[in-house]
Amino acid sequence: MSLRIIFMGTPDFATPTLSALLGSGHRVVAVYCQPPRPAGRGMALRPSPVQAIAGAAGVPVLTPVSLRPPEVVEGIVKHRADVAVVVAYGLLLPTTVLLLPTYGCLNLHPSMLPRWRGAAPIQRTLMAGDASTQICVMGMEAGLDTGPIRLTEDVDIPASMTAGELHDLAASRGAALMLRALNLLEAGQLPSTPQSTEGVTYAAKIGKAEARIDWSRPAREVHNHIRGLSPFPGAWFEMNGERIKVLRSEPAEGKGAPGEVLGADLRIACAEGAVRLLLLQRAGKKPMPAAELLRGLALPPGSRLD
């Protein structure tokens, strides 16, 4: 026997899980994702990564702008799904939809719930300097990431790991975790543990202004800020009116006024200690090592970053 699955997801983060389900013994009966968006110079409509994979596999793809209209709900009912798997879908699932699959809806969430509920758990985990996290398969309910924990996997976070690296790791290992959860669900052995009411934090969406680097913070916090926003949206500073993104850094020795360039190796003073900028990106250009940046941009020791 295999499970009839509705898959709901949109971006790259969701594609490993969809691929794992398509290659399993379970049956993906439909895929829901957000509608194609204009992209590129011609602003032509481009399907999402999930839509591209589902379409190539011959699975029916639906792209409603909302799951609330009665005709959309009726369409979900007709799939007769045993379970819905939701990974970075981007649309709210109303209670009526949450209750439609026989075994409910399972969501893949990359944080140690109830820590970092919400939109940006990977970025907030790194920006806070957390040394470890989890990948969670969570049962969905009406509250924001408040459902019971069904299965987890611990993840250690190296001090140099960026949000992009944690994103890819969580996507890959999360796919395997979700497949394990579905196999346990089919066997009637998937556990369910209510979330703790203590230690709740919220991972709010990253605001544009929040990406600007504040050199008046301690070096460790500046470093975590940089790696937590790399590669997107990218922490940035201004020099001579030009915005420059910093994609990789490391804590370093040094002391000076916040924002002061301390050496030719691009060490920058913070309120406490310093950070060395390793990988940067000028507007309209590809990421480049610090040495390459300095060949085209004068940042001599003693200069100050805005």
PyMOL commands that set and color helices and strands:
alter all, ss='L'
color gray80, all
select helices_A, chain A and resi 12-22+49-56+70-78+95-98+121-127+163-186+209-211+219-228+290-296
alter helices_A, ss='H'
color red, helices_A
select strands_A, chain A and resi 4-9+27-32+37-39+44-46+61-62+83-87+105-109+117-118+132-139+149-156+202-203+235-239+242-252+267-269+274-282+288-289
alter strands_A, ss='S'
color yellow, strands_A
deselect
rebuild
show_as cartoon
